[in-house]
Amino acid sequence: MKVIEWTDGITAEQYEKMLADQNGRCAICKTSKFGGMGKRLHLDHNHETNEVRGLICSGCNRGLVTSKTA
């Protein structure tokens, strides 16, 4: 299985399944426009436990990072 580097070690198959389970949309805002350089959703996960929460767009990912540093 090929591991997708930018998704913290999940496989391409796992990414595609998660994307299908989310109907091709961001888990937070439900957009189908991913944004960002790679035009892919980011893997949202708990940085302490590594529990995966879902795939999120660049806008929501930036919002989460900003809220943690504010």
N, C-alpha and C positions, 0 to 999 in steps of 0.2 A: 504494500500500500504506500502511495506517495503521501508524505506529510506536507501540508501547506504551512510554510514558515510563518507567515503573517497571522496565523490563527492559533498561535501558542500550542502547536503540537497535535491538533485534530487532523484527521485525514480528509482528503478531498471528498470522499464518500460521506463522512459525517457532516461536513459543511453543507453539501448538497441536500442531505436529508433534513438538516435543520432549516435550510432555506425553504424547502418544500413544505415542511411542517408550519412555517410562518407565512405560507402563501406568497413567498418572494418579497416580503415586506419587513421593514424595521420592527423589532419587537416592542419598541417604545411608541413611536409616533405613527407607525403603519405606512410610511412612505415607501414607494417603490423606486424612488430616485436616491441612489446610494451616496453619490458625491464622492469626494476624495480623489486621490491620484489613481488608485487601483480600481475604482468603480466597483468595489466589493464592500459588503457589510463587514463591520468589525465584530470580533468575538467579545461579547461582554461577559466578564467573569469576575468573581470575587478574588481580589489579589492576595488575600490571606489564606483562603481555603482552596482556591483554584476551581471552585464550583462554577460551572458554565451556566449563565442565565439566559443567553440568547444572542442573536445577531442584530446589531444596531447600525444605523447609518452614521455617516461622519458628523452630521450636525448633533445628533444625540450623544455621540461619543465625546465630542468637544464640550457639550453641556455638562456631562458627568465629570469630566476632568476639571472644568472650570469650577464646578460646585465643590469639588474636593479641595481645591487650592484657595478658595475664597475665605 
